[in-house]
């Protein structure tokens, strides 16, 4: 059994390495600033409608870090995956001088440079590839999770589902419209306090008109709060701190695969 398990680990590592080698760098000029992202484009995305996932690094991170944190190409090889690179940004909780890369914290901040970047990337992918507009998703950790909440609030009609991690959304809660959401959190997070995240979860449950929680059939480590609107809230909680656990990305993929946006 140990040999079989070790072999499976090697296969997973090999698949992740192959996916990383398949990433391509691309640039966009946004407000006279050169912006960059790493893309994973499966061959079939040139021929048939394919899912699209945006995955955002946290404050102080980068697009390559995000590609390792969220190895979606090996977990869902049929999906187009985008790892966008943030610019140096003052942090809300750390790095007040803005010496490290991150994402705008709310609507109108930083002249909406990151929302404009997102718009440019999405428009170009729709022009160049066969994007399934009913299966577009966003996730991110920490500041990247906060940016996912901001995208939900300001570009919500784009997404079928979102999965923010280790983040809260006080600046955009009033902008959110019902949508399937998975919130990932460490119950001992010393940076984005779990009490803040728990408050965010409670707002989401009210927004989506959720019932009492129960074990999520797709993964018994998670709790699902069914929604009368068809927009469940799923929580993936762990006893750790602010870190992103390696076993979280497969859970996110399971959640995304379960949700397709309704046809207009």
Buried (B, 14 or more C-beta within 10 A) or exposed (E): EEEEEEEEEEEEEEBBEEBBEBBEEBEBEBEEEEBBBBBBBBEBBEEEBBBBBBBBBBBBBBBBBBBEBBBBBBBBBBBBBBBBBBBEBBBBEEBEEBEBBBBBBBEEBBEBBBBBBBBBBBEEBEEEBBBBBBBBBBBBBBBBBBBBBBBBBBBBEBBBBBBBBBBBBBBBBEBBEBBBBBBBBBEEBEBBBBEBBBBBBEBBBEBBBBEEBEEBEBBEEBBBBBBEEEBBBBBBBBEBBBBBEEEBBBBBBBBBBBBBBEEE
